[in-house]
Amino acid sequence: MANYNFDEIVSREGTNSIKWDAREHIFGNKNVLPLWVADMDFRTPPFIVDAIKKRAEHEIYGYTFKNDSYYNAIIGWMKRRHNWEIKKGWISFSPGVVAGITYAIESFSKPGEGVVVQPPVYFPFFDSVKGTDRKMIENPLKLKNGRYYFDLKDLEKKVDSNTKILLLCNPQNPGGMVWSKNELTELAQFCLENKILILSDEIHSDLAFSGFKHTPVASLSEEIADNTVTCMAPSKTFNIAGLASSILIIPDKRKWLSYERTTGVGHLGMGNIFGSVAMEAAYTFGDEWVDEMVQYLEKNYRFLENFFKKELPEVRVMKPEGTYLVWIDFRNYGMKDKELSAFLAQEANVGLNNGAKFGSGGDGWMRINIGCPQSILQEGLERIKNAFKNL
Ligand SMILES: Cc1ncc(COP(=O)(O)O)c(C=O)c1O
């Protein structure tokens, strides 16, 4: 029985929304239909809005700490949703996952040391590595039968004793892989043997489609847990990225202390009141909403897949196993990078993410965001179809 209406169109214009209000600046065309940056056009669920309103009504927003009900909400969510038993003492805060990744790189490696990335991947990873003066080691994913796989043979050739961290995207953005237990075990075992810390970005963990199950890499064994730092957040799941609140889960005490030292200097651990209230509400009351929302995403994906099959069969779509991001292969049209991006923005009037930015293997692909009412997605797909038909 559906309780929530994901078909509702909520105008976001005039809210300083990067997706909607920065269109002219980003695409040079204020008329693009924005299907790019990874937030959703669904209303934030009422139990989060109510919790924020209730706290706002108090009218004093001074310094606060995070109490047991905040920690218990996180612990409960990880157990219920991911079958992962974590402890309060493993949890740290970060004002966003990219911030957490960057501070973790600072905490667990030194300038000049190697950090592995696996492109095509969420491109701010590259900035986190380069911006901290670490050496970026590229271990591209292997494309086989329309899905990406880890390439451990290539990884083996590229790492050495200077390689300290592997930055994992689990589930994967942009390909949408919900990495299997076997895939993760092989990779994690390799990292253990080579003394490489796994820094696992699991921001999309709650968005696995039916038939797929997210595995927190740290849940595989105690030994792997001690060699893993996991970033999680309710931001993608509940559409609250603007509250800039996420967590790191660090089972190894020495590593936890090291991360806390890095962020403690800047007093980053407190976060903000509304982010903490929202996280607690999300992880306490969010199960039903997420289940319905993910079903809606799957419906949107099926719509998109059928649309391209029928209307533009030259376009290939990578079948996502989760996330609200779909990776689309336009290479049959012979257009690449800026030309493809400009064609879609200027001729089709749609704003997508340029695949080339995701690194090696991404050129000729585009990433589309299907976290929106189906009528918006349909409008975007019609625009793409019409532009290519007129080519
Ligand atoms: C894999 C991944 N990590 C991190 C982020 C951003 O997280 P935050 O806004 O919390 O820094 C995104 C957003 O799209 C993402 O897809």
The ligand as a MOL file (V3000), in Angstrom:
LIG
                    3D

  0  0  0     0  0            999 V3000
M  V30 BEGIN CTAB
M  V30 COUNTS 16 16 0 0 0
M  V30 BEGIN ATOM
M  V30 1 C 29.6300 8.1980 -4.2590 0
M  V30 2 C 29.3290 9.5460 -3.6700 0
M  V30 3 N 30.0180 9.9820 -2.6210 0
M  V30 4 C 29.7820 11.1960 -2.0630 0
M  V30 5 C 28.8200 12.0380 -2.5810 0
M  V30 6 C 28.6110 13.3870 -1.9840 0
M  V30 7 O 28.4640 13.3170 -0.6400 0
M  V30 8 P 28.4700 14.6370 0.2590 0
M  V30 9 O 27.5550 15.6110 -0.3820 0
M  V30 10 O 27.9880 14.1230 1.5600 0
M  V30 11 O 29.8890 15.0990 0.3100 0
M  V30 12 C 28.0790 11.6200 -3.6900 0
M  V30 13 C 27.0960 12.5160 -4.2900 0
M  V30 14 O 26.6750 12.3570 -5.3830 0
M  V30 15 C 28.3330 10.3370 -4.2400 0
M  V30 16 O 27.6430 9.8920 -5.2790 0
M  V30 END ATOM
M  V30 BEGIN BOND
M  V30 1 1 1 2
M  V30 2 1 2 3
M  V30 3 2 2 15
M  V30 4 2 3 4
M  V30 5 1 4 5
M  V30 6 1 5 6
M  V30 7 2 5 12
M  V30 8 1 6 7
M  V30 9 1 7 8
M  V30 10 2 8 9
M  V30 11 1 8 10
M  V30 12 1 8 11
M  V30 13 1 12 13
M  V30 14 1 12 15
M  V30 15 2 13 14
M  V30 16 1 15 16
M  V30 END BOND
M  V30 END CTAB
M  END
